[in-house]
Amino acid sequence: SGDAIKAARAAYDALTDTQKELVKNYEKLLAAEELYEELTASAAAIAQKAAEEARKAQEEAEAAQKAAEEAVEAAKAAQEAAEAAAAKAGENNAAAEEARKAAETAQAAAEAAQAKAEEAQKKAEEAKAGADAAQKAAEENNAAAAAEAAKAVAEAVKAAEEAGRSAQSAAQAAQSAAQAADSMLKAQEAQAAAEAAQAAAEAAKARAEEAQKKAEEAAASSAEDKEAAERAKVEAEAAKKAAEDAQKAAEEAKAAAELALEAAKKSEVEAAASAAEAAEYARQMAETYQKVVEIKAELIDYLAEAQAAAEKAEAERKAAEEARKAAEEAALAASKYAASFELAQLLHESETLTGHAREDYAKVIEDAKAAIEAAKTPEEVDEILAAAREALKTAGCPSTNFTDVEENGWYHTGVDFMVRNGFMNGVADDEFDVNGSLTRAQLVTILYRIAGEPESTATNPFADVADGQWYTNAVIWAAENGIVKGVNTTTFAPNDQITREQIATILFRYAKAEKVEGKLAGFPDAEKVSDYAADAMAWAVEQGLINGISESDGKTYLAPQETATRAQIAVILMRYLTAEN
């Protein structure tokens, strides 16, 4: 016992040194003390463990008690809710029936409105076709009338020019007549002068004959008068010759005057004929011009009728356009009503959703409503509604079935994104394994899916990648494109867990990114980044794909050699795929 050991120790310690040397069984005391200490320590540990277990049992009992109380309260509340639901069931059934009937009535009204809209659309199209035909006919009539008018104007201009030339000819004829009249007057004056000259010549001839007679009488007189008589005879002969010349000149002047008079008369007749001809031509041109004026008046009337027809056709076209517009508005209103009714039903169906899934669903509905309200055509409404149906298929939460994905977890959005797009799957129907690791083959396969699983004819460079494996095509494609290089030239290590720096390197090569500088200096473990991964890690940090891991010392570490969890990889890939650049 402990008391016996203590007593033996006390007795031994009380001995003198000489007496202690005589003790034969001191080793037994030491062994007993050591054994007792071990037994005491073991008993203390057992007692402490038992106390801890007792404390846990107490806590579990208290928790069970509390859970039992809460269960009782929940059962009580459920009972009350069930009773209230039972009481309201009749009211809800009646309201649901009325809502159903109202929905059917609204649907029938929408279908009737749609039918009327289609009928109105058809009539609008027929009216528009008639208006287009009328407008085309009016345009053709206008073109023909314009051509006739242009032709008539050209003829009028030509007639006016010919009338102008006729007037000019008449003026010239009148001028010729005036000249002929002047010539005739001068001829008459010349004839009068000739007749006067002839009378003077005849008088001179008579005087000359009388002078010759007197000269002959004087010749018979005395000699002294003979010389005078000779002179008188010479003078008489000269006078006679002058008289004969004068008479001849008078006769020539008279003949010239007669010729001039005859020419004047002839010129006057010709001038009168020319004037008459010019007057007749001018009359004909005036009549032609009058006909042109009458044709032009008829064309003006025709143009007026054509314009009236065109205005009528335009009015009919406008009426048809308004009818078509009204039909389109009715069709648009019917489409919007039907789409809004469907969206309301879809929103009602989402009431069983919770969390961000319900919020996403409601946002898709609200965005679709706003887009439908702003739509301009029924076709646009149909497109918006179809897009909303597709969006609602993915608006829920893909992680709902995963029991290990927390609704408010920092990784939730990343897991949703990767699962929704088919890039990652859970390890089971109800488990994503957020804290599990990812192998090199799995990461390459994910990138292969993101790339659209392109065909590759390259040769498999890795001895440890067998044909026909689920990752074989992905690894060959990644090697062909320089995305992976293996742990050496012939080994890929598909089942090795991937590290954070390996993820950065593979993404860096996949993105064909460029080198960046000075992005790792702020991390205390930056020197642990492998040389082959330095550029890739700097790029991943610069792109915000890797932000580091915060530790209890308040510092953020890159942890390049640590393996990344499936949740971390989902977030990193989501950041990469949704980055703007």
Solvent accessible surface area in square Angstrom, and as a share of the most:
residue,aa,sasa,rsa
1,S,105,0.67
2,G,13,0.12
3,D,112,0.58
4,A,61,0.47
5,I,31,0.15
6,K,141,0.60
7,A,62,0.48
8,A,43,0.34
9,R,59,0.22
10,A,62,0.48
11,A,62,0.48
12,Y,36,0.14
13,D,79,0.41
14,A,87,0.68
15,L,60,0.30
16,T,81,0.47
17,D,109,0.56
18,T,97,0.56
19,Q,86,0.38
20,K,56,0.24
21,E,144,0.65
22,L,130,0.64
23,V,49,0.28
24,K,192,0.81
25,N,91,0.46
26,Y,59,0.22
27,E,124,0.56
28,K,149,0.63
29,L,20,0.10
30,L,71,0.35
31,A,60,0.47
32,A,35,0.27
33,E,49,0.22
34,E,109,0.49
35,L,101,0.50
36,Y,92,0.35
37,E,124,0.55
38,E,100,0.45
39,L,106,0.53
40,T,69,0.40
41,A,62,0.48
42,S,55,0.35
43,A,58,0.45
44,A,58,0.45
45,A,60,0.47
46,I,115,0.58
47,A,59,0.46
48,Q,135,0.60
49,K,131,0.56
50,A,53,0.41
51,A,62,0.48
52,E,66,0.30
53,E,94,0.42
54,A,62,0.48
55,R,111,0.41
56,K,102,0.43
57,A,56,0.43
58,Q,104,0.46
59,E,84,0.38
60,E,117,0.52
61,A,57,0.44
62,E,98,0.44
63,A,60,0.46
64,A,63,0.48
65,Q,106,0.47
66,K,124,0.53
67,A,56,0.43
68,A,52,0.40
69,E,93,0.42
70,E,96,0.43
71,A,60,0.47
72,V,100,0.58
73,E,110,0.49
74,A,61,0.47
75,A,62,0.48
76,K,122,0.52
77,A,57,0.44
78,A,61,0.48
79,Q,102,0.45
80,E,97,0.44
81,A,61,0.47
82,A,57,0.44
83,E,100,0.45
84,A,50,0.39
85,A,60,0.46
86,A,73,0.57
87,A,80,0.62
88,K,113,0.48
89,A,40,0.31
90,G,49,0.47
91,E,122,0.55
92,N,87,0.45
93,N,101,0.52
94,A,54,0.42
95,A,58,0.45
96,A,62,0.48
97,E,68,0.30
98,E,118,0.53
99,A,63,0.49
100,R,115,0.42
101,K,112,0.47
102,A,62,0.48
103,A,23,0.18
104,E,92,0.41
105,T,93,0.54
106,A,18,0.14
107,Q,71,0.32
108,A,58,0.45
109,A,59,0.46
110,A,9,0.07
111,E,104,0.46
112,A,50,0.38
113,A,39,0.31
114,Q,65,0.29
115,A,57,0.44
116,K,143,0.61
117,A,1,0.01
118,E,100,0.45
119,E,97,0.43
120,A,36,0.28
121,Q,53,0.23
122,K,127,0.54
123,K,121,0.51
124,A,0,0.00
125,E,92,0.41
126,E,104,0.46
127,A,45,0.35
128,K,77,0.32
129,A,62,0.48
130,G,40,0.38
131,A,2,0.01
132,D,59,0.31
133,A,62,0.48
134,A,34,0.27
135,Q,63,0.28
136,K,125,0.53
137,A,46,0.36
138,A,4,0.03
139,E,94,0.42
140,E,98,0.44
141,N,58,0.30
142,N,46,0.24
143,A,64,0.50
144,A,54,0.42
145,A,1,0.01
146,A,55,0.43
147,A,63,0.48
148,E,90,0.40
149,A,22,0.17
150,A,62,0.48
151,K,124,0.53
152,A,6,0.04
153,V,67,0.39
154,A,61,0.48
155,E,78,0.35
156,A,16,0.13
157,V,78,0.45
158,K,123,0.52
159,A,5,0.04
160,A,53,0.41
161,E,93,0.42
162,E,34,0.15
163,A,36,0.28
164,G,40,0.39
165,R,136,0.50
166,S,4,0.03
167,A,58,0.45
168,Q,108,0.48
169,S,57,0.36
170,A,32,0.25
171,A,62,0.48
172,Q,102,0.45
173,A,8,0.06
174,A,56,0.44
175,Q,108,0.48
176,S,51,0.33
177,A,30,0.23
178,A,62,0.48
179,Q,107,0.48
180,A,4,0.03
181,A,53,0.41
182,D,68,0.35
183,S,59,0.38
184,M,42,0.19
185,L,98,0.49
186,K,125,0.53
187,A,4,0.03
188,Q,79,0.35
189,E,103,0.46
190,A,47,0.37
191,Q,41,0.18
192,A,60,0.46
193,A,63,0.49
194,A,3,0.02
195,E,86,0.39
196,A,65,0.51
197,A,43,0.33
198,Q,46,0.20
199,A,59,0.46
200,A,61,0.47
201,A,3,0.02
202,E,89,0.40
203,A,42,0.33
204,A,28,0.22
205,K,74,0.31
206,A,57,0.44
207,R,152,0.55
208,A,4,0.03
209,E,88,0.40
210,E,93,0.41
211,A,39,0.30
212,Q,68,0.30
213,K,128,0.54
214,K,121,0.51
215,A,8,0.06
216,E,110,0.49
217,E,107,0.48
218,A,31,0.24
219,A,61,0.47
220,A,92,0.71
221,S,55,0.35
222,S,47,0.30
223,A,83,0.64
224,E,135,0.60
225,D,60,0.31
226,K,116,0.49
227,E,117,0.53
228,A,45,0.35
229,A,7,0.06
230,E,87,0.39
231,R,132,0.48
232,A,37,0.29
233,K,92,0.39
234,V,94,0.54
235,E,118,0.53
236,A,5,0.04
237,E,91,0.41
238,A,60,0.46
239,A,45,0.35
240,K,76,0.32
241,K,133,0.56
242,A,58,0.45
243,A,4,0.03
244,E,82,0.37
245,D,79,0.41
246,A,42,0.32
247,Q,50,0.22
248,K,125,0.53
249,A,59,0.45
250,A,2,0.02
251,E,86,0.39
252,E,105,0.47
253,A,38,0.30
254,K,72,0.30
255,A,47,0.37
256,A,57,0.44
257,A,2,0.01
258,E,82,0.37
259,L,120,0.60
260,A,39,0.30
261,L,34,0.17
262,E,112,0.50
263,A,58,0.45
264,A,2,0.01
265,K,100,0.42
266,K,129,0.55
267,S,41,0.26
268,E,77,0.35
269,V,101,0.58
270,E,93,0.42
271,A,5,0.04
272,A,59,0.46
273,A,59,0.46
274,S,52,0.33
275,A,37,0.28
276,A,62,0.48
277,E,128,0.57
278,A,8,0.06
279,A,60,0.47
280,E,72,0.32
281,Y,85,0.33
282,A,37,0.29
283,R,116,0.42
284,Q,79,0.35
285,M,23,0.10
286,A,61,0.47
287,E,84,0.38
288,T,55,0.32
289,Y,104,0.39
290,Q,96,0.43
291,K,128,0.54
292,V,8,0.05
293,V,61,0.35
294,E,88,0.39
295,I,79,0.40
296,K,91,0.38
297,A,49,0.38
298,E,115,0.52
299,L,21,0.11
300,I,97,0.49
301,D,86,0.44
302,Y,90,0.34
303,L,58,0.29
304,A,60,0.46
305,E,117,0.52
306,A,6,0.04
307,Q,93,0.41
308,A,58,0.45
309,A,48,0.37
310,A,23,0.18
311,E,101,0.45
312,K,134,0.57
313,A,2,0.02
314,E,53,0.24
315,A,58,0.45
316,E,79,0.35
317,R,69,0.25
318,K,110,0.46
319,A,57,0.44
320,A,2,0.02
321,E,53,0.24
322,E,118,0.53
323,A,47,0.36
324,R,51,0.19
325,K,116,0.49
326,A,56,0.44
327,A,1,0.01
328,E,64,0.29
329,E,96,0.43
330,A,43,0.34
331,A,17,0.13
332,L,27,0.14
333,A,61,0.47
334,A,8,0.06
335,S,17,0.11
336,K,41,0.17
337,Y,98,0.37
338,A,39,0.30
339,A,1,0.01
340,S,49,0.32
341,F,53,0.22
342,E,45,0.20
343,L,0,0.00
344,A,52,0.41
345,Q,88,0.39
346,L,33,0.16
347,L,60,0.30
348,H,123,0.55
349,E,113,0.51
350,S,5,0.03
351,E,95,0.42
352,T,121,0.70
353,L,55,0.28
354,T,104,0.60
355,G,32,0.30
356,H,51,0.23
357,A,6,0.05
358,R,111,0.41
359,E,119,0.53
360,D,51,0.26
361,Y,28,0.11
362,A,35,0.27
363,K,128,0.54
364,V,32,0.18
365,I,0,0.00
366,E,92,0.41
367,D,75,0.39
368,A,7,0.05
369,K,74,0.31
370,A,66,0.51
371,A,39,0.30
372,I,4,0.02
373,E,129,0.58
374,A,70,0.54
375,A,3,0.02
376,K,159,0.67
377,T,59,0.34
378,P,30,0.19
379,E,113,0.50
380,E,65,0.29
381,V,1,0.01
382,D,83,0.43
383,E,118,0.53
384,I,31,0.16
385,L,14,0.07
386,A,46,0.35
387,A,62,0.48
388,A,7,0.05
389,R,102,0.37
390,E,102,0.46
391,A,39,0.30
392,L,17,0.08
393,K,149,0.63
394,T,67,0.39
395,A,8,0.06
396,G,21,0.20
397,C,23,0.14
398,P,36,0.23
399,S,3,0.02
400,T,101,0.59
401,N,108,0.55
402,F,18,0.08
403,T,118,0.68
404,D,42,0.22
405,V,14,0.08
406,E,115,0.51
407,E,97,0.43
408,N,145,0.74
409,G,14,0.13
410,W,166,0.58
411,Y,19,0.07
412,H,12,0.05
413,T,90,0.52
414,G,0,0.00
415,V,0,0.00
416,D,5,0.03
417,F,42,0.18
418,M,0,0.00
419,V,32,0.18
420,R,82,0.30
421,N,68,0.35
422,G,41,0.39
423,F,35,0.15
424,M,3,0.01
425,N,89,0.46
426,G,24,0.23
427,V,82,0.47
428,A,47,0.36
429,D,135,0.70
430,D,79,0.41
431,E,71,0.32
432,F,0,0.00
433,D,44,0.23
434,V,10,0.06
435,N,127,0.65
436,G,13,0.12
437,S,42,0.27
438,L,2,0.01
439,T,29,0.17
440,R,14,0.05
441,A,0,0.00
442,Q,60,0.27
443,L,0,0.00
444,V,1,0.00
445,T,11,0.07
446,I,7,0.04
447,L,1,0.01
448,Y,27,0.10
449,R,78,0.29
450,I,31,0.16
451,A,41,0.32
452,G,58,0.56
453,E,98,0.44
454,P,48,0.30
455,E,168,0.75
456,S,37,0.24
457,T,139,0.81
458,A,38,0.30
459,T,121,0.70
460,N,39,0.20
461,P,61,0.38
462,F,12,0.05
463,A,95,0.74
464,D,55,0.29
465,V,5,0.03
466,A,56,0.43
467,D,120,0.62
468,G,78,0.75
469,Q,78,0.35
470,W,155,0.55
471,Y,18,0.07
472,T,9,0.05
473,N,100,0.51
474,A,2,0.01
475,V,0,0.00
476,I,21,0.11
477,W,18,0.06
478,A,1,0.00
479,A,25,0.19
480,E,95,0.42
481,N,70,0.36
482,G,33,0.32
483,I,5,0.03
484,V,5,0.03
485,K,129,0.55
486,G,20,0.19
487,V,82,0.47
488,N,80,0.41
489,T,118,0.69
490,T,74,0.43
491,T,43,0.25
492,F,0,0.00
493,A,14,0.11
494,P,9,0.06
495,N,114,0.58
496,D,73,0.38
497,Q,97,0.43
498,I,0,0.00
499,T,23,0.13
500,R,11,0.04
501,E,5,0.02
502,Q,38,0.17
503,I,0,0.00
504,A,1,0.01
505,T,6,0.03
506,I,6,0.03
507,L,1,0.01
508,F,34,0.14
509,R,61,0.22
510,Y,43,0.16
511,A,35,0.27
512,K,157,0.66
513,A,28,0.21
514,E,145,0.65
515,K,122,0.52
516,V,36,0.21
517,E,125,0.56
518,G,71,0.68
519,K,84,0.36
520,L,25,0.13
521,A,96,0.74
522,G,74,0.72
523,F,31,0.13
524,P,59,0.37
525,D,8,0.04
526,A,26,0.20
527,E,135,0.60
528,K,121,0.51
529,V,14,0.08
530,S,32,0.21
531,D,139,0.72
532,Y,115,0.44
533,A,0,0.00
534,A,39,0.30
535,D,54,0.28
536,A,2,0.01
537,M,0,0.00
538,A,8,0.06
539,W,15,0.05
540,A,1,0.01
541,V,29,0.17
542,E,74,0.33
543,Q,56,0.25
544,G,28,0.27
545,L,2,0.01
546,I,4,0.02
547,N,87,0.44
548,G,22,0.21
549,I,45,0.23
550,S,89,0.57
551,E,86,0.38
552,S,126,0.81
553,D,85,0.44
554,G,71,0.68
555,K,109,0.46
556,T,48,0.28
557,Y,55,0.21
558,L,0,0.00
559,A,12,0.09
560,P,2,0.01
561,Q,95,0.42
562,E,94,0.42
563,T,61,0.36
564,A,1,0.01
565,T,36,0.21
566,R,16,0.06
567,A,3,0.02
568,Q,40,0.18
569,I,0,0.00
570,A,0,0.00
571,V,9,0.05
572,I,9,0.04
573,L,0,0.00
574,M,34,0.15
575,R,80,0.29
576,Y,47,0.18
577,L,55,0.28
578,T,78,0.46
579,A,43,0.33
580,E,185,0.83
581,N,146,0.75
